[in-house]
Amino acid sequence: MTVDDHRIKRIVVVGGGSAGWMAAAVLSTYVGQGTSVRVVESEEIGIVGVGEASVPHLKSFNADLLGIGEADFVVHTRGTFKLGIQFRDWGRIGDRYMHGFGRIGQGIGPLPFHQFWLKLFLAGRARDIGGYSLQTAAAPLNRFMPGPEDAPPGSPMADLAYAYHFDAGLYARFLRTLSERRGAVRSEGKVVDVVLRGTDGFVEALQLESGERVEGDLFIDCSGFRGLLIEQALQTGYIDWTHWLPCDRAIAVPCESAGELTPYTRATARTAGWQWRIPLQHRTGNGYVYSSAHISDDEAAATLLANLDGRALADPRPLRFTTGMRRRFWNRNVVALGLASGFMEPLESTSIYLVQSGLQRLLALFPDRDFDPLLAERYNRDTTFEYERIRDFLVLHYHATERDDSPFWNHCRAMAVPAPLQEALDLFRADGRYLRLGEDFFALPSWVQVMLGQRVLPRGYHPIVDQMPDDRLLQHVERVRQAIATCVEAMPSHQRFIDEHCKATIE
């Protein structure tokens, strides 16, 4: 018997959309010859995608993993660029801050920059933290450009982190074309039954409405909230986080673009949740994520429609969800991705990243037909850690508030939070320290910006800072601010950059 006899020969992806076609694109590119990749999806079922905002990791997914050129991607998805997220009314009504991607300032020795800034800020000698991050300074001014390849090390323009806004439906279509060019095959049809193997309960085949039987060795469940394989067939179970993240519904609607294209997502806190705004080249995506225990569906729809930039282009579309995750993401021969794996509300744009991360983890732990259980155990352990750390970061936004204007915010402010988050808050309130937990997805700059933005102000600063003379400290912090301001001044407008480099043809 040869090694090849044990190789996965047939991969079946259930469901299309962004998750399904991301999976098909990656697997058809890397699994190798002799293995088929088949996507089963139904036009009747459709997809949830209503427009997406991403994190910077999508850049490497497209370019490094799939060989997709940036301009090609932006044109085909009618996308725009994203330097971060602007949060409005979260700490208090009237507050506004940016969670910008990338680093803050320039650290010295073992200490991050914000510790040096903090000593001056507490003494009234430094400006808001936003002036010391290129993305945070540039975004509100609608400036954007990628960092030049010849930017010197240490320059604010070196390795400039940014992400994208894009049309999820167009991205799925773009990836479908790429996947089919690389050998993936699409089948139209509804799954009416899932056949389990009697010996071990593994998925053996899908029965389609047409009567066709689709057999496979490895199944990727991208069937959305219903979890057709991972939950309905394998009854994996679900961990509910509604007690920490109480929003359970969303209503989405696109509207006409108005004004300049902003290089950031906007998240505005409302009385029972928050509203997103995602600018694309051909329209603006909008949605209200809310708690049904605190506002009716009709009231939520009215709030959303009253706060659009331009004329609505469709009827509001309702979504229901339970924030949480599957008890296992890889169960037997099924790996769940996207909404089938769990739901992390789109507050920090992590949904597409979690698909990407899951696929990269699957490639690293790719099984043969023996399905060594250690591979699934490691996949599930690492994915659980990632979900829980992202969960804690999302909970931070709701809990760290001084709003007392509605029952929803009173609940969020007073609720007990996960122990790792409480420890992070306690450490930061003391002297601005944030100690990253392992491979926590959100790094120190993200936690610092959100905590400060939502009025979690440290009482002191790291004691090592006092080793630097005050005049040197002031010079260093001011030099960073001036360097950021100079770079921002040199950047073109976001609209101008798109017009010159990746403007889509809008029919």
C-alpha positions in Angstrom: 0.0 0.0 0.0 1.4 3.4 -1.0 1.1 6.7 0.9 -1.1 8.0 -1.9 -3.7 5.4 -1.0 -4.5 7.4 2.1 -4.7 10.8 0.6 -7.8 12.8 0.6 -9.2 12.4 -2.9 -12.6 14.2 -2.8 -13.3 17.5 -1.0 -16.8 18.8 -1.0 -17.6 22.4 0.0 -21.2 22.8 1.1 -22.4 26.4 0.4 -20.9 29.2 -1.6 -20.6 32.9 -0.6 -17.3 34.3 0.6 -16.5 31.5 2.9 -17.3 28.7 0.4 -15.4 30.2 -2.4 -12.4 31.2 -0.2 -12.2 27.5 0.8 -12.5 26.4 -2.8 -9.8 28.8 -4.0 -7.4 27.8 -1.3 -8.0 24.1 -1.6 -7.9 24.0 -5.4 -4.6 25.9 -5.3 -2.8 23.9 -2.6 -4.2 20.4 -2.2 -2.5 19.1 -5.4 -3.3 17.0 -8.4 -5.4 13.9 -7.9 -7.8 15.6 -5.4 -11.1 17.0 -6.6 -12.7 20.1 -5.1 -16.5 20.4 -5.6 -18.7 23.3 -4.3 -22.4 22.5 -3.8 -24.5 25.6 -3.6 -28.1 26.7 -4.3 -29.0 29.9 -6.0 -32.4 29.7 -4.2 -30.8 29.7 -0.7 -28.6 32.7 -1.4 -25.9 34.1 0.9 -25.9 36.4 4.0 -23.2 38.7 2.7 -24.4 42.3 2.7 -21.0 44.0 2.2 -17.9 43.4 4.1 -15.1 45.2 5.9 -11.9 43.4 6.6 -8.7 43.5 8.6 -5.3 43.8 7.1 -4.7 40.0 6.9 -6.9 39.9 3.8 -4.1 41.6 1.8 -1.7 38.7 2.4 -4.5 36.1 1.8 -5.2 37.5 -1.6 -1.7 38.3 -2.7 0.5 35.7 -1.0 -1.8 32.7 -0.7 -3.8 33.1 -3.9 -1.7 35.4 -6.1 -4.4 38.0 -6.6 -3.2 41.5 -7.5 -4.5 44.3 -5.2 -5.8 46.5 -8.0 -7.5 43.6 -9.6 -9.3 42.6 -6.4 -10.4 46.2 -5.6 -11.7 46.8 -9.1 -13.7 43.5 -9.3 -15.2 44.0 -5.8 -15.8 47.7 -6.2 -13.8 48.1 -3.1 -12.3 50.9 -1.1 -9.4 51.0 1.4 -9.7 50.9 5.2 -7.3 52.4 7.7 -9.4 51.5 10.7 -12.7 51.9 12.4 -14.2 55.2 13.7 -16.3 54.7 16.8 -18.9 57.3 17.7 -20.9 57.6 20.9 -19.4 54.5 22.6 -17.8 55.9 25.8 -20.3 58.7 26.0 -22.7 60.3 23.6 -20.6 62.8 21.6 -17.3 60.8 21.9 -15.4 59.9 18.7 -12.2 57.9 18.3 -10.4 55.8 15.8 -9.1 52.3 16.1 -6.4 52.5 13.5 -4.5 49.6 12.2 -0.7 49.3 12.7 1.6 50.5 15.4 1.3 53.6 17.6 4.4 55.8 17.6 7.8 54.3 18.2 8.7 52.4 21.3 12.1 52.6 23.1 13.8 49.5 24.5 11.3 47.2 26.2 8.5 49.7 26.4 5.8 50.5 23.8 5.4 54.2 22.8 2.1 54.7 24.6 3.9 54.4 27.9 6.0 57.4 27.2 3.1 59.3 25.8 1.0 58.4 28.9 3.4 60.1 31.3 3.1 63.4 29.3 -0.7 63.0 28.7 -1.4 62.6 32.4 0.5 65.8 33.0 -1.4 67.6 30.3 1.7 67.8 28.0 0.6 65.6 25.1 -2.2 65.5 22.6 -4.8 62.7 22.1 -3.2 59.3 21.3 -4.7 59.5 17.7 -2.0 62.0 16.7 0.7 59.4 17.1 -0.6 56.7 14.7 -0.4 57.3 11.0 -3.7 55.4 10.2 -5.5 57.2 13.0 -4.3 60.6 12.0 -4.9 60.1 8.2 -8.3 58.4 8.2 -10.5 61.3 9.5 -8.8 63.5 6.9 -9.8 61.0 4.1 -6.1 60.5 3.2 -4.8 57.2 1.9 -1.9 55.6 0.1 0.0 52.3 0.6 3.5 52.6 2.1 6.2 52.9 -0.6 8.4 49.9 -1.0 11.5 52.0 -0.4 10.3 53.6 2.8 13.2 53.5 5.3 12.9 51.2 8.4 11.3 53.1 11.3 9.4 55.5 9.0 5.6 55.7 9.7 5.1 54.7 6.1 7.1 51.5 6.3 4.8 48.4 6.3 1.7 50.5 6.4 -1.2 48.3 7.6 -4.5 48.7 5.9 -7.5 46.6 4.9 -10.5 46.8 2.5 -14.2 47.4 2.2 -15.7 45.3 -0.6 -18.9 43.8 -2.0 -19.1 40.2 -0.5 -21.2 38.9 -3.4 -18.7 40.2 -6.0 -15.8 38.8 -4.0 -17.4 35.4 -4.0 -18.0 35.6 -7.8 -14.4 36.7 -8.3 -13.1 33.7 -6.3 -15.4 31.3 -8.0 -13.9 32.3 -11.4 -10.4 31.8 -9.9 -11.3 28.5 -8.3 -12.9 27.0 -11.4 -9.8 28.0 -13.4 -7.8 26.0 -10.9 -9.9 22.9 -11.1 -12.8 23.4 -8.7 -16.2 22.3 -9.9 -19.5 23.9 -8.9 -22.8 22.0 -8.6 -26.1 23.7 -8.4 -28.5 22.0 -6.0 -30.1 21.8 -2.6 -29.0 19.3 0.0 -32.0 17.3 1.2 -30.2 14.6 3.2 -26.8 13.9 4.7 -25.7 10.3 4.7 -23.5 9.2 7.7 -21.3 6.2 7.6 -22.5 3.5 9.9 -19.1 2.4 11.2 -18.0 5.8 12.6 -20.6 8.4 11.9 -18.5 10.2 9.4 -20.3 12.0 6.6 -20.3 9.7 3.6 -22.4 11.6 1.0 -24.9 14.4 0.3 -28.2 13.6 -1.2 -29.3 16.5 -3.5 -32.9 17.5 -4.4 -32.2 16.4 -8.0 -31.5 12.8 -6.8 -27.8 13.1 -7.3 -25.5 11.6 -4.6 -22.3 13.5 -3.9 -19.7 11.5 -2.0 -16.6 12.9 -0.4 -13.7 12.2 2.0 -13.5 15.7 3.6 -16.4 18.1 3.8 -16.2 21.8 4.4 -19.4 23.2 5.9 -20.0 26.8 4.7 -23.8 26.5 4.9 -24.3 29.5 7.1 -26.1 29.8 10.4 -27.9 26.5 9.9 -24.7 24.5 10.0 -26.1 21.8 7.7 -23.3 19.3 8.3 -21.6 20.4 11.5 -24.8 20.9 13.5 -27.9 19.4 11.8 -26.1 16.1 10.8 -23.3 15.8 13.4 -25.1 17.6 16.3 -21.8 19.2 17.4 -23.3 21.7 19.9 -23.0 25.4 20.3 -21.6 27.7 23.0 -23.9 30.7 23.5 -22.2 34.1 24.4 -25.3 36.2 24.4 -24.9 37.0 28.1 -21.7 38.9 27.2 -22.7 40.0 23.7 -26.4 40.6 23.9 -27.1 41.8 20.3 -29.0 39.0 18.5 -30.3 40.6 15.4 -29.3 42.9 12.6 -31.0 44.7 9.8 -29.0 45.7 6.7 -29.6 48.0 3.8 -27.4 49.6 1.1 -27.8 53.2 0.2 -26.5 55.7 -2.4 -23.0 57.0 -1.8 -22.8 60.6 -0.6 -19.8 62.7 -0.2 -16.1 61.7 -0.3 -15.1 58.0 0.1 -13.9 57.6 3.7 -11.0 55.2 4.2 -12.5 53.8 7.4 -15.6 51.9 8.6 -17.9 53.8 11.0 -19.5 52.2 14.0 -22.0 54.4 15.7 -23.5 53.3 19.1 -27.3 53.5 19.2 -29.7 53.0 22.2 -29.9 49.2 21.7 -26.8 48.3 19.8 -24.7 50.0 17.0 -24.9 51.0 13.3 -22.3 50.2 10.7 -21.4 52.2 7.7 -19.1 50.7 5.0 -18.3 52.8 1.9 -17.9 51.1 -1.4 -17.3 52.6 -4.8 -20.9 52.1 -6.0 -22.8 52.3 -2.8 -22.6 52.4 1.0 -23.4 49.4 3.1 -25.3 50.0 6.3 -26.7 47.9 9.2 -28.0 48.1 12.7 -26.8 45.4 15.1 -29.2 45.3 18.1 -30.7 43.4 21.0 -34.2 42.3 20.4 -34.8 42.4 24.2 -34.3 46.2 24.1 -35.8 47.4 20.8 -38.4 46.1 18.3 -37.5 45.1 14.8 -39.7 47.9 13.4 -38.0 50.5 15.7 -34.6 49.2 14.6 -35.5 49.5 10.9 -36.8 53.0 11.4 -33.6 54.0 13.3 -31.4 52.6 10.5 -33.4 54.2 7.7 -33.4 57.6 9.4 -29.6 57.5 9.6 -28.5 56.8 6.1 -26.2 59.0 3.9 -28.5 58.7 0.9 -31.5 57.0 -0.6 -32.0 53.4 0.3 -31.3 51.1 -2.6 -33.3 48.1 -1.3 -35.7 47.0 1.4 -34.1 46.5 4.9 -33.0 42.8 5.2 -33.3 41.2 8.7 -30.8 38.7 10.1 -31.1 36.7 13.3 -28.1 35.2 15.1 -26.7 33.9 18.4 -23.2 35.1 19.1 -21.0 32.2 20.0 -19.1 29.3 18.5 -19.4 25.5 17.8 -18.2 23.2 20.5 -15.9 21.8 17.9 -15.1 23.4 14.5 -13.6 20.1 13.1 -15.8 17.1 13.9 -15.1 13.8 12.3 -14.5 14.6 8.6 -16.3 18.0 8.6 -14.6 21.3 9.1 -17.0 24.3 9.6 -16.0 27.8 8.3 -17.8 31.1 8.2 -21.2 31.4 9.8 -21.4 27.6 10.1 -18.5 27.7 12.6 -20.0 30.4 14.9 -20.9 34.1 14.8 -18.8 36.9 15.9 -20.7 40.1 15.3 -19.0 42.4 12.7 -18.0 45.1 15.2 -14.2 44.6 14.4 -14.6 43.1 11.0 -13.3 39.6 11.9 -15.6 37.3 10.0 -13.6 37.1 6.8 -10.4 36.8 8.8 -11.8 33.8 10.8 -12.4 32.0 7.5 -8.9 32.8 6.3 -7.4 31.8 9.6 -9.4 28.5 9.6 -8.2 27.7 6.1 -4.6 28.4 6.8 -4.9 26.2 10.0 -6.5 23.5 7.9 -3.6 23.5 5.4 -1.1 23.2 8.3 -3.0 20.3 9.8 -4.4 18.7 6.6 -5.4 15.1 7.2 -5.3 11.9 5.1 -8.3 9.6 5.0 -7.3 8.1 8.4 -8.2 11.4 10.1 -5.7 11.3 13.0 -7.7 12.7 15.9 -4.7 14.7 17.1 -5.0 17.0 14.1 -8.7 17.8 14.8 -7.9 18.3 18.5 -5.1 20.8 17.7 -7.3 22.6 15.2 -10.2 22.9 17.7 -8.0 24.1 20.5 -6.3 26.8 18.5 -9.5 28.0 16.9 -11.3 28.1 20.3 -8.4 30.2 21.7 -8.8 32.6 18.7 -12.5 32.9 19.0 -12.4 33.5 22.8 -9.8 36.2 22.5 -11.7 38.0 19.8 -14.8 37.6 21.9 -13.1 39.4 24.8 -12.1 42.3 22.6 -15.6 42.7 21.4 -17.0 42.6 24.9 -14.6 45.3 25.8 -16.4 47.7 23.5 -19.7 47.2 25.2 -18.5 47.0 28.8 -16.1 49.9 28.9 -18.7 52.6 28.6 -20.1 55.4 30.8 -23.4 55.5 28.9 -26.4 55.3 31.2 -29.1 56.5 28.8 -30.8 53.2 28.0 -31.4 49.8 29.6 -29.2 48.2 27.0 -26.1 50.2 28.0 -26.8 49.9 31.7 -26.8 46.2 31.2 -23.5 46.2 29.3 -21.8 48.5 31.7 -22.8 46.5 34.8 -22.3 43.0 33.5 -19.6 40.6 34.7 -17.1 39.9 31.9 -14.8 37.0 31.1 -11.9 36.7 33.5 -9.1 37.4 31.0 -10.8 40.6 30.0 -11.3 41.7 33.5 -7.6 41.1 34.2 -6.6 43.2 31.1 -8.8 46.0 32.3 -7.4 46.0 35.8 -3.8 46.0 34.5 -4.5 48.8 32.1 -6.3 51.0 34.6 -3.4 50.7 37.0 -0.5 51.9 34.7 -1.4 51.3 31.1 0.1 47.8 30.7 -1.4 45.3 28.3 0.1 41.9 28.2 -0.8 39.9 25.2 -2.2 36.4 25.7 -0.2 34.1 23.4 -1.2 34.5 19.8 -4.1 36.8 20.6 -5.3 38.2 17.3 -5.7 41.8 18.5 -2.3 43.2 19.5 -1.4 45.9 21.9 -2.1 48.9 19.7 -5.7 47.7 19.2 -6.3 47.3 22.9 -4.7 50.6 23.8 -6.7 52.6 21.3 -10.1 51.1 22.3 -9.5 51.3 26.0 -8.4 54.9 25.8 -11.1 55.7 23.3 -13.7 54.4 25.7 -12.4 56.3 28.7 -10.4 53.6 30.4 -7.6 56.0 31.5 -4.7 54.6 33.5 -3.9 56.1 36.9 -0.2 55.9 36.2 2.4 54.7 33.8 5.2 52.1 33.7 7.9 53.0 36.2 10.8 52.5 33.8 9.6 55.6 31.9 11.0 57.7 34.7 14.5 56.7 33.7 14.3 59.0 30.7 14.8 62.7 31.4 11.7 64.8 30.8 13.3 66.9 28.1 14.3 63.8 26.1 10.9 62.3 26.7 9.1 65.4 25.3 11.4 65.5 22.3 10.8 61.9 21.4 7.0 62.1 21.7 6.9 65.4 19.7 9.2 64.0 17.0 6.9 61.1 16.5 3.8 63.4 16.2 5.6 65.7 13.7 6.7 62.7 11.6 3.1 61.4 11.5 1.8 64.8 10.5 4.3 65.2 7.7 3.4 61.8 6.2 -0.3 62.5 6.4 0.2 65.8 4.6 2.0 64.0 1.8 -0.8 61.5 1.3 -3.4 62.0 -1.5 -7.1 61.8 -0.8 -8.6 58.4 -0.7 -10.8 59.2 -3.6 -7.9 60.4 -5.7 -5.9 57.3 -5.0 -8.8 55.1 -6.1 -9.5 57.2 -9.2 -5.8 56.9 -10.3 -5.1 53.3 -9.4 -8.2 51.0 -9.1 -11.4 52.7 -10.1 -14.2 50.2 -10.9 -16.5 50.5 -13.9 -19.9 51.0 -12.4 -22.8 50.0 -14.7 
